[in-house]
Amino acid sequence: MAGIVNYVKESFEELRTNVTWTPWAEAQRLTIVVAVFSIIFSLAIWGVDELFAKALSLVYKMVLGI
């Protein structure tokens, strides 16, 4: 058990001293960029899904007469 506790302590110490963190302003800017592109991508996927749904509906109406 002491090995696990020591591992966690060393991990936190390494995160605090050896990791180069992105500046806060840049992290916020990049977060906004990711959010905007996620929204744009989700809208594009939704649009393609709607297009395929309408196309399949048309095919079913033509073939099966539903």
DRENKOLGU-590691 format. One record per residue: z, x, y of N, C-alpha, C, O, CB in turn; residue number from 1; residue in one letter. Coordinates in pm, 1 decimal. Atoms other than C-alpha are relative to their C-alpha. Glycine has a CB too. Example, Ala and Ser with C-alpha at 12.3 -4.5 7.8 and 13.67 -1.06 7.14 Angstrom:
% DRENKOLGU-590691
nc3,nc1,nc2,cac3,cac1,cac2,cc3,cc1,cc2,oc3,oc1,oc2,cbc3,cbc1,cbc2,num,residuo
0.0,89.0,-119.0,780.0,1230.0,-450.0,0.0,90.0,120.0,66.5,193.6,118.1,124.6,-99.2,2.7,1,A
-6.0,-82.0,-119.0,714.0,1367.0,-106.0,73.0,-77.0,109.0,89.9,-26.1,219.8,-141.5,41.4,46.2,2,S
***
This chain:
% DRENKOLGU-590691
nc3,nc1,nc2,cac3,cac1,cac2,cc3,cc1,cc2,oc3,oc1,oc2,cbc3,cbc1,cbc2,num,residuo
0.0,82.6,-119.5,0.0,0.0,0.0,0.0,86.3,125.0,-61.3,50.5,225.6,120.2,-93.6,0.3,1,M
-6.3,-88.9,-116.2,74.6,288.6,235.2,-138.5,54.8,32.3,-169.7,81.3,148.4,98.8,115.9,-25.3,2,A
135.6,-49.1,-22.2,-281.8,409.2,187.5,-83.9,-98.0,80.4,-163.7,-57.5,165.0,-67.3,28.1,-132.2,3,G
74.8,102.6,-73.2,-422.5,79.9,314.5,44.6,-4.2,145.1,-38.1,-12.8,235.9,18.5,-138.3,-65.3,4,I
-53.6,2.2,-136.6,-192.6,79.7,618.1,-49.0,122.3,76.3,-88.2,111.5,192.5,155.2,-4.5,-1.2,5,V
47.2,-122.9,-63.7,-286.7,440.1,693.8,-149.0,-9.7,32.6,-192.4,35.1,138.7,26.8,121.4,-90.8,6,N
143.6,17.4,-22.6,-656.5,355.5,659.3,-26.0,-88.2,121.4,-111.0,-56.4,204.5,-66.8,-60.5,-124.0,7,Y
17.8,91.0,-113.2,-627.2,65.9,904.4,39.6,68.9,130.0,-30.5,55.9,230.4,83.1,-128.5,-19.8,8,V
-43.3,-72.2,-121.2,-433.4,280.0,1155.1,-104.7,101.9,42.8,-137.4,111.6,161.1,135.2,70.7,-24.3,9,K
101.5,-100.2,-32.1,-692.1,557.8,1134.8,-129.0,-65.1,48.9,-196.1,-11.6,137.1,-28.7,87.3,-122.0,10,E
120.5,71.0,-44.4,-976.0,307.2,1171.6,13.1,-44.1,144.7,-79.7,-26.2,223.6,-27.0,-121.5,-89.4,11,S
-20.8,42.2,-138.4,-827.6,163.3,1490.6,1.8,119.7,94.6,-50.0,111.5,206.0,130.5,-78.7,12.5,12,F
-2.7,-120.6,-83.5,-764.0,514.1,1625.4,-141.6,52.4,22.1,-175.9,94.4,132.6,87.9,109.4,-64.9,13,E
138.7,-44.6,-13.9,-1125.6,608.7,1557.8,-77.5,-91.7,94.1,-155.8,-44.3,176.4,-68.8,5.3,-137.2,14,E
66.8,93.8,-90.0,-1248.9,293.3,1730.3,40.5,24.3,145.2,-41.3,10.3,236.1,32.3,-144.3,-40.0,15,L
-49.8,-19.9,-136.0,-1034.1,373.3,2032.3,-47.6,132.1,60.5,-72.8,138.9,180.8,151.8,-4.8,0.6,16,R
27.1,-133.0,-55.8,-1121.4,742.1,2067.9,-141.0,52.2,-24.6,-194.9,122.5,60.8,97.0,97.0,-55.9,17,T
126.0,-64.5,37.0,-1449.2,827.6,1894.2,-124.4,-85.3,21.4,-236.1,-34.4,11.5,6.1,40.2,-141.9,18,N
114.1,89.2,-15.6,-1670.8,525.7,1959.9,-36.8,-8.5,147.1,49.9,-25.0,232.9,30.7,-140.6,-57.2,19,V
48.3,17.2,-136.9,-1885.4,511.4,2272.5,-37.3,-146.1,17.3,-134.5,-193.9,-41.3,-122.1,94.2,30.9,20,T
20.9,142.4,-19.6,-1865.9,152.7,2390.0,-98.4,-24.1,112.5,-104.8,52.8,208.5,132.0,-70.2,29.0,21,W
93.2,41.2,-104.6,-2133.9,-19.2,2595.0,80.4,-48.3,120.3,180.7,-117.6,103.3,-97.0,-111.6,-51.2,22,T
-71.0,51.1,-118.5,-2024.7,-83.2,2954.5,0.3,-153.0,2.2,-92.9,-216.9,-46.6,-64.8,54.3,129.3,23,P
-19.9,145.0,2.1,-1898.7,-438.7,3011.7,-117.1,-74.6,63.1,-162.5,-175.2,8.6,129.0,-36.2,72.3,24,W
110.5,68.5,-68.6,-2175.8,-534.3,3257.0,-125.6,-1.6,-87.6,-196.0,-102.4,-93.8,-30.5,68.6,135.4,25,A
118.3,-5.4,87.2,-2447.0,-420.9,3016.0,17.5,-90.4,-121.9,-78.0,-154.5,-165.7,-26.9,144.9,-45.3,26,E
-26.2,88.2,113.8,-2283.3,-604.8,2726.0,-20.7,-146.2,39.9,-76.4,-224.1,-37.5,143.5,21.3,-53.1,27,A
20.7,136.9,-47.5,-2280.6,-925.2,2932.7,-148.8,-28.6,18.8,-197.4,-134.7,-20.3,75.7,-23.3,131.9,28,Q
143.3,18.7,-23.0,-2644.0,-878.5,3033.9,-74.5,-15.2,-132.4,-159.5,-103.2,-146.3,-57.5,118.3,80.0,29,R
67.6,7.0,129.8,-2754.9,-816.3,2676.2,36.2,-127.8,-75.7,-46.6,-182.4,-148.7,35.5,122.4,-84.7,30,L
-40.3,125.8,62.4,-2556.0,-1117.0,2555.2,-81.9,-115.7,55.1,-124.4,-203.5,-19.9,149.5,-25.7,21.9,31,T
80.8,105.0,-62.4,-2740.7,-1337.6,2802.9,-144.2,7.8,-49.3,-206.0,-95.0,-77.0,4.7,11.9,153.9,32,I
137.3,-17.1,49.2,-3075.8,-1191.9,2693.5,-12.5,-54.8,-142.3,-108.3,-125.4,-173.5,-41.4,149.6,3.9,33,V
3.1,48.5,138.5,-2995.6,-1263.1,2327.6,10.9,-152.2,-3.6,-58.9,-217.2,-81.4,114.1,63.5,-82.6,34,V
-15.6,145.7,-3.5,-2882.4,-1618.5,2410.7,-129.2,-67.9,44.5,-170.2,-168.2,-14.0,115.1,-39.5,93.8,35,A
124.4,59.7,-50.5,-3200.1,-1691.8,2608.9,-109.5,7.1,-106.1,-178.1,-92.1,-130.8,-46.2,71.3,129.3,36,V
103.0,-11.9,102.6,-3429.6,-1557.1,2337.6,31.9,-85.6,-122.5,-59.6,-134.8,-188.6,-16.0,145.6,-41.2,37,F
-37.1,88.1,111.3,-3233.2,-1749.0,2072.8,-39.8,-143.7,29.6,-90.2,-214.0,-58.0,151.1,8.3,-27.7,38,S
38.1,135.6,-38.6,-3288.5,-2072.1,2264.5,-151.7,-15.7,-3.9,-202.8,-115.0,-55.7,53.6,-33.6,140.5,39,I
146.9,6.1,0.4,-3658.8,-1996.2,2314.8,-53.1,-2.8,-143.3,-142.6,-81.2,-175.1,-59.9,120.7,76.8,40,I
45.3,-6.0,138.7,-3702.5,-1908.2,1947.1,31.1,-130.1,-73.2,-51.3,-178.9,-150.6,65.2,118.3,-72.4,41,F
-34.6,125.3,67.2,-3518.5,-2219.9,1830.6,-90.4,-113.7,46.2,-127.1,-199.5,-34.2,146.8,-35.9,25.8,42,S
93.6,101.9,-48.8,-3739.0,-2437.6,2053.5,-138.5,17.5,-62.5,-205.3,-81.0,-94.2,-10.5,6.2,153.3,43,L
129.3,-25.6,63.5,-4049.7,-2269.9,1909.8,1.5,-46.4,-145.9,-94.1,-108.6,-192.1,-35.4,150.1,8.1,44,A
-12.5,43.8,139.5,-3929.3,-2330.5,1552.9,2.1,-152.3,-7.5,-61.0,-211.5,-95.1,127.8,58.7,-64.7,45,I
-4.7,146.3,-3.9,-3849.1,-2692.9,1641.9,-140.2,-57.1,23.3,-179.2,-154.5,-41.0,97.2,-48.4,110.6,46,W
134.9,47.2,-28.9,-4199.2,-2736.8,1785.5,-91.8,10.2,-120.3,-166.8,-83.0,-149.1,-58.4,77.7,114.8,47,G
82.3,-17.5,120.1,-4368.3,-2598.1,1475.2,43.1,-99.5,-107.8,-41.4,-155.5,-177.5,10.6,145.7,-53.1,48,V
-50.2,97.0,97.0,-4145.8,-2816.6,1256.3,-51.2,-140.2,31.1,-93.5,-212.5,-59.1,153.0,0.8,-2.0,49,D
51.0,131.7,-39.6,-4244.4,-3126.7,1453.7,-150.3,-10.6,-26.7,-198.4,-114.3,-72.6,29.1,-26.3,149.1,50,E
144.3,-1.5,24.3,-4611.9,-3029.3,1431.2,-30.6,-18.5,-148.5,-116.2,-99.2,-184.8,-61.5,131.5,50.6,51,L
20.9,13.8,144.1,-4593.7,-2987.2,1053.1,41.5,-138.2,-49.4,-24.5,-194.9,-136.5,77.8,107.7,-75.2,52,F
-44.8,133.3,41.8,-4399.8,-3313.1,1015.8,-105.5,-104.8,33.6,-134.4,-192.2,-48.1,134.1,-36.1,67.2,53,A
103.7,95.9,-38.4,-4665.9,-3505.7,1206.5,-126.1,18.9,-83.5,-190.0,-78.7,-122.5,-33.3,14.0,148.9,54,K
118.5,-26.6,81.6,-4946.5,-3335.0,1013.8,19.0,-53.7,-141.7,-71.6,-116.0,-197.1,-30.1,150.9,-3.9,55,A
-25.2,50.8,135.0,-4786.1,-3415.8,678.8,5.7,-151.9,-1.8,-40.7,-214.7,-97.0,130.3,57.5,-55.1,56,L
-3.3,145.9,-8.9,-4721.6,-3772.2,788.7,-141.9,-56.1,3.7,-171.3,-156.4,-61.3,78.8,-45.2,124.8,57,S
139.9,42.9,-7.7,-5089.8,-3807.0,875.2,-69.1,14.7,-135.5,-144.2,-73.7,-176.9,-75.2,81.3,107.0,58,L
60.0,-22.0,131.9,-5194.0,-3659.9,539.3,47.9,-106.4,-97.7,-32.7,-162.2,-172.2,34.5,141.1,-53.1,59,V
-51.8,102.8,90.6,-4964.4,-3898.3,350.1,-59.3,-137.1,31.0,-88.6,-214.4,-60.2,152.4,-6.3,8.6,60,Y
60.2,128.8,-36.4,-5101.5,-4194.1,545.1,-144.3,-8.0,-49.1,-188.5,-112.4,-97.1,5.2,-20.9,152.7,61,K
140.5,-0.3,41.3,-5459.2,-4091.3,466.8,-13.2,-5.2,-151.4,-97.1,-78.7,-203.5,-71.0,123.8,53.9,62,M
14.7,-11.5,144.8,-5405.8,-4008.6,99.8,66.1,-116.4,-72.9,6.2,-175.6,-162.6,58.9,131.5,-48.4,63,V
-75.2,100.7,73.8,-5143.4,-4258.2,-9.5,-2.9,-137.6,64.9,34.7,-236.5,2.1,141.8,44.3,-15.0,64,L
4.1,127.4,-69.1,-5193.8,-4530.3,247.1,137.8,-53.3,34.9,157.3,-174.4,45.2,-72.4,-100.0,-83.2,65,G
-138.4,41.6,-31.2,-4822.9,-4535.5,331.3,12.5,-32.8,146.3,120.6,-69.6,192.3,101.3,109.8,-37.9,66,I
***
